[in-house]
Amino acid sequence: MKRDVTLRLILGDQLNAQHSWFEKVRKDTIYTLMEVRQETDYVRHHIQKIAGFFSAMRHFGAALSHQGHRVVYLRLDDPHNEQSFERNLIRLVKEQHVDRFEYLQPDEYRLDIELADLASRLTVPSAVVDTEHFLTSRSDVAQHFEGKKRYLMESFYRYMRKRYDVLMDDGKPAGGKWNYDHSNRNRYDGAVPLPVATVFDNDVSDIVAMIDRCEVPTFGEIDPKKLIWPVTRDQALRQLATFIDKRLPHFGTYQDAMTAGSWSLFHSLLSFALNTKMLHPMEVIQAAIARAQATSGATVSVEQLEGFVRQILGWREYMRGIYWSHMPTYATMNHFGHTTDLPDFYWTADTHMNCMRQAISQSLAHAYAHHIQRLMITGNFALLAGVHPNEVDSWYLGVYIDAVQWVEIVNTRGMSQFADGGLVATKPYVSSANYIHKMSDYCDDCHYQWRKNTGDRSCPFNSFYWAFLHRHRQQLAKNPRVAMMFRTWDRMKDDKQRELLTQAENYQAALNAL
């Protein structure tokens, strides 16, 4: 008797080896993974990002085959690859005599629409299945803030702590406080030796050669024999263990710090493994808590632990909820009406601003920068310079190994660029050079002088900061978190204001040469 054949699609960010799909080996079920130009070409990607995703997908497909599952894996240069999910799936349904199609719920809006539309047009029944990864549903954030004009992450974070009983003592927050952010804003002072980054030597020479042969547009740097990112669950677990042992004890203290001496500091580097679903967020949280409990807080204090848990349990789930609450309109928001092109040095790091050179060089070399580098260096400058949010989105989505749209666009267009008008952030995250000097050593070796507001070699962040506030006063004047800066501006003499605005205009006219 013929068994019905089921075809199951696994996307490149759905590499969850613990998914219930894989509990049993079924000879009547075919799994398919696809490397397609549809995904490599929608923005220009860092070479490490494409190589990392493809390598992780290949390892995942090989592991499924080794377990006995039937796998159809389409490489980018496969002559049968029609370079889109739709065309490939339609062909496979016919060639494999498929009776049913199933796919995991996509995390990107465009793929959610595309696959739902395709499923409705296929000649066989279809079903969409949960990825069994996130700690919330798509609608949980919207439901939590129903009827509210503004979403506050802190409120959602506390709800999540209670819901999952994480860092809670008899219904109260561990240590007596919900948030230890005030303890986690330290500049790196050298008191603790910088740990060596947890990286791997994955040989992706064949993938890089294929990408070059297929003329896929990329940018950034790579050593084809030493891709540093985890491409298997075993590697991801090793990265998690090393973070907990070597970095977590000082993570919170220095999570906002920046230094030319290290590209990773005490950060976990787990975002790629999490966003491809090689790791589950709760296993990461529980591992961190177990480490703290094992030493009764002597090695990993509540301040370090809470700062890390907040990023996973709070911020990550919150960003996803915002995304699904407001797409697709979120991708069109441009609150300030910015129109400037992204400066050329975002692609080359060829700039006299040392903070920008450091953050961009690091991004090109490692496909990674931590959250403050993204928010307060590259994002801050783009906002001050009035760069169009579409261009900022495209760069962030392409340059970072962990960038998938559901997490990238809300952090970029919302938190970084304030393009949503304050839905995510309570104020625009802009600063002068003072903040950069306070939180980094970048200003110590810069062509520009961080204290200088105008004139030769004055730091562009300074005049741009005041020009930004002046330009957008009507939109920001009623924001209580910005009011003090307007009062400072108003106390300046007219000639000082004009001098700052003129300096900003001159720098704006020579943006690519800064």
N, C-alpha and C positions, 0 to 999 in steps of 0.2 A: 504493500500500500504506500503510495507516494505521500511524503510529508510536505506540508506547506513550507516554503522557503521564506525566511525573513531577512531583509537587508537592513543593517543598522549603520548609520553614519556617525563617525566620531570626528569632531573638529579638533584643530590643533591646540585649543585651550581647554580640552576636555579629557585630559590624560589621567583620569581617576581610576587607578588600578583596583581600588576598593569598591567600585560601583557594583551594585547588585546584578547588573547585566552579566558580569564575568564569574559569578559564583559557580555556575555549571557550564560545562562544555556541551554545546548543542550542535550536532552536525547539520541541522537544518537552518542554522543561523550564520549569516555572513556579515563580518564587520569590515567596513571600508574607511580608510583614511586617504586623504588626497592633498597633494601639493599642487596648488593651482595658481595661475597668473592672476586670477581674480583677487587673490589675497596678497600676492607679492607686490601688486602694482597700484593699489588704490591710494596709497601715498608712497613716497620714496622712503624706504626703510634702511636702517643701519644693517650692514652686512652681518653683524653678529646676531641681530634679531632674527633674520630669515634663517641663518644657519642653525641657530639655537632651537627654533621651533621645528624645523625639519629634522634635526638630529633627534630631538625628544620624541617626535612622532614616529620616526623609524624605529627607535628603540622600543617604543610602546607597542607598535605593530608586531615587531619581532618577538616580544615577550608574550603577546597573545597567541601567536602561532606556536611558540614553544609549549604553551599550556594546552595546546590542542584545538584552539579556536580556529575557525576558517576566516582568513583575512585576505582581502583584496586591497593592496596598497598601490596607489598610483603616484609614482615619482614625477617630478616636474617635467622631465625629458622623456617620459614614457610616450611612445608613438600613439597610443590609444587615449592619452589624456587630452580631453577637449577644453581644459583650462578653466572650467567653471563647475561648480557643484551641480547646478541644474542639468547641464548637458551630460555630465558624467553619470549622474544618478539615473537619468532617463535611459541611457544606454545600458547600464548595469541591470536595471529592472528587467529589461528585455533579454539581455544575454544570459543572465543567471536564472531566468524563469522565476522571478521573484513573485511571491504571493502577498507579501506585506512589507511595508516600509516603516521603519522607526528611526527617530533621531532624538538626541539629547537637546534639551531646551537651550538655544543659543543665548549668549550673554551680550551680544551686540544687536542693536535694533535692526540694522540693515539685514543681517542674516536671519533674524527672527521673522521678518516680513517675507524675505525671499523663500525660506524653507516652508513656511506656512502656506504661501501661495503655491509652491511646487507640489506640496502634499495634497492640496485640494484639486490639482489637475492630473495627478498620476492615475493610472488605470487600476491601481491596487489600493486597498485600505492602508491607512497610515496612522501613526500615533506619535505624540511627543512625550518624552519622559524627563523627569527632573534629573539634574546632574548630581544630586546628592552631595553638594559641596557647601553651599552657603548656609548661614545660620538664620537667615530670614527669607521670606518670600519676596517677590518683586514688589508687592504692594504694602509690605509692613510699614515702611517709613511714611508713606502717604497716609496710611490709616492712623499712624501714631500722631501725625500733625494735622489731622483733618480739621478744617475750619480755621487754621492758623495761617497768617500771611507770611511768616518767616519760620524756617526750620532751624532749630538749635541742636547741634550735634550733642552737646552735653546732656540735654534732656533724653535724647535717644540712647546715648551711651549708658546712662544710669538705668534706663529701662532694660537694656540688654544685660547689664550686670545682675539685676534682680532676676530676670527671666532665666538665665543660665546659672545662677548662683556662683558667679565668678568673682573672686576677691570680696566675698561677703562674710561677715561674722554676725550670726543671729539677726539677719535683716539689715545690718548696718555695714557701711563700707570698711574694708580691712584697713587698719591703721587710723581710722577715724575720719578720713577724708576721701572724697570721691576722686579728686584730681590733684596730682602733685606736679602739675606743670610748672609752678613757680620754682620748683627745685631742679627743673630740667632745662635750664636756659644758660648753661655755663659755657664760656669760651674754653677751648682746649688749652690747658696751661702747662702741659708736660708732666704733671704730677703722677700720671699713670702712663706707663709705656704703651705706645700704640700697637695693637695686635696686628699680626700679619693677616691679610685678607684670605678668607677661605675660598680658594679657586681650584679649578680642575684643569686637566690637560687633555681635553677631548679632541680627538683627531677628526676634523670635519673637512679634510682636504677634498674628498670626493664631492661633497655638497658645494663647497666654494667653487670648485672647477665647473660643476654643473651650472651654478648661478651665472658664472662668467660666460660659459658656452651659450647659455640661453639669453644672454644680454639683458638680464634683469637689472633695472636701475637701482643702485644702492649707494651708500656713502658710509663713512666711518672706517675704522681700522680693524684688522683681524690677523691673528696668527693662525692659519688653517690647521696647524697641528696642535694648537693649545687653546681651544675655546674654553673660557674660564667658567662658564655657567653650567649648573647641573642639568643633565639630560636624561637621567633616570631617577626613579623614586629612591633607590639606594643612595645615590649621590645627594639628593635633596635631604634625606634623613641625616647623612653625615654633615651636611652644611648646618642643619638645625642643631645637631649635637654640639658642633664646634662653637656656634654662636652662644648657646646656653652656657657652655663651659668657659669661654674666653672673653666674650663681649658683653653678655647680659649684665654682669656685675657692675658695669659702668655705662650701660646704654643710656639710661635716663639722664644722667648728669650731663652727658655730652651729645645728646641727640640733636641739638640745634647748632652744634659747633661746626666750624669749617676750618680746614688747615691745608696748606699746600703740601704738608708732609704726609698726607694720607688721603686716598680717594674713598676709603670705606669707613674709616674711624671705627666706631663700635656698632655700626649698623648690622642688621642680620643678613642682608643680601638674599632674603627669602622670597622677595616679591615675584620673581620669575617662576619659582617652584609653586608658589601659591596660585598665581594667576593662570598657570597651565593645569592646575589641579593635581599636580604630583603630590602635594601636601594638602591636608585638610586643615582649615583654620583652627578647629577645636583641638586637634592633636598638637598644634603648635602652641596654643595657649596653655594646654595642660602640661606640656613638657616644661614650659617656662615656670609655671607655678610649682611643679614637682621639684624643680631645681632649687627654688627659694625655700620650700618647705624642708628639703633635705638638710639645709644648714640653719634652719630656724631663723632665716632672714639675716644671718651673719655675713654671708657672701653676697646674696642678692637681696637687697633691701626692698621694702614696699615701694619706694620711690622709683627704683629702676624697673621693677616688675609692672607697676601700674602704667608707666609711660609706654611700655611695649604692648601690654594688653589693650590699651586704649586704641592703638593703631590698628589692631586686628579686629577686636570685638566691636569697637565703636566706629572708627573712621572708615574702614574698608566696607563694612556693611551699610553704613550711612551713605557713602558715595554711590553704591549700587542702587540704593533705594531712591535717591534723588534722580539718578539716571532714568530709571523706569517710570518715575512719576512725571517726568517732563520731556521725554523724547517723543517725537522728533524735533519739537520746537526749540529745545534747549540748544541744539546744534546751530541755530540761526541767531541766537541772542548776541547783541552788540550794544550794551547799555550806553556806552560813551560815544558810539558812532565812530570808532577808530578806523582809519583807512591806510595807515602807513604800511609799506612793505617790510617784511622781516629783513633786518640787515644781513648783508652777505657773510659777516663773520660768524653767524650762527652755524654755518656750514664748514668753516675753516679754522675758527678760533684765532684768526689774524686780527687782533685788536690790541690797543695799548692799555685797555682797562684790565688790570691783572685779575680781578675777581671774575670777570667774564671769560678771560682767557683760561683761567684755571677750571671753571665749571664746564665750559664748552670742550676744552681739550680732554678733560676727564670723560665727558660724555662720548666724544668721538673715539676715545681709546678703549673704553670699557662698556659702552652702551648703558651707562648708569650714572646717576647723580642722586644724592639723598634729598629728602623733601625740602630742606631749607635752601639748598643750592637751586632747586627748581623754583621754589616760591620766591625767595628773596634776592636771588641773583639774576638768573636768566628771565624768570617771569616778571620780576620787579622792573627790570630794564625795559622789557617789551611793553609793559603797561605804561610806564612813564613816557616812552617814546611814541605811544599811540599806535602800536602795531595792530593790524586787523586780527581779531580773534581767530578767524579761519586759518591764517598763516601760522599763528602760534600753535593752534591745535595740530595742524599737520606736522609741524616740526617735532612736537612732543610725542605724537603718536608714532612717528617714524624713528626717532633717535633712541628710545629707551627699550631695553630688552623686555621689560615688564608691561609695556604699554598696550593694553587692549582698551577699546573705546569706552566701555562702561566705567572704568576707573580713571582713564586719562582725561576725558573731556570735562568731567565735573570738577576734577582738581585743577585743570588748566583754565577752562572758560569761566568756571565759577569762582573757585578759591583764589586762583592766581590773577586772572584778568578782570574779575568783577563784572563780567559781561552779562551776568544774569541779574544785575541790579541789586544784589544783596540777598538773594535767596539762600546761598550757602554761607557766605562770609558776612560778618557784621560790619565790616569796613573794607575798603580796598587795601590790600597788603602792599603798600608802597613805602619806601624809605629813602632817606638820603644816605650818604656814605657813612654817617655816624653809626648806623646799625651794623653795616658790613664790617667796619673796623672793630666794633664791640664784640662781634661773634666770630671773627676770623683773623688770620694773619695776612690776608691777601693785600691789605693796604700797605704793608711794610715794604713791599718790593714792586711798587706801581709807578708808572710814568706820571700818573696824575697825583695830586696832593689831596688827600681825603678831607682835610680841614678847609680847603680853599673853595669858596662858592663861585667866584667869578674870576676872569682873567686867565692868563696863560697857565696851562696845566691844572686848572681847577677841575675837580672831579665832576664828570657829567651827571652823576646821580644827584648832585646837590641842586644845580639850577633846574634840571628836569623835574625834580620833586616839587619845587615851588611853582613851576610853570604848570604842572599837572593840576595842582590844587586850584590855582588861579583859573585855569581853563574850565574846570568842572565844578566850580563853586555852586552853581545853581542846583546841580544834582546832589551835592554832598553837604551843603551848608547845614542841613537839619540833622545830619548824622552826629549823634553825641560823641562818638569815638574819634571824630575828626575835628570837632569844634575848637579844641585847644590850639590846633595848628593854624586854623583860620585867624584866631585871635593873635597868634604870633605874627602871622603875615600882615595883619592890619596894623600892628604896632611898628612895622618897618616904615622908614621914610620913603616917600615916593621915588626918589632917585635910586634908592637901594632896590626897590621892587622892579623898576625899569631896567636896572643893570642885570638883575637875575633873569628877567624875561628875555632880554636881548641876548644874554649868554646862551640861554636855552634855544633860542631861535637859530643862533649861529651853529650850535652843535647839531641841531635837528637838520639843518641844511647840509651838514657834512657827516651824516650818520654813519655811512659805511667806512669813514676814515678815522673814526674815534678809536 
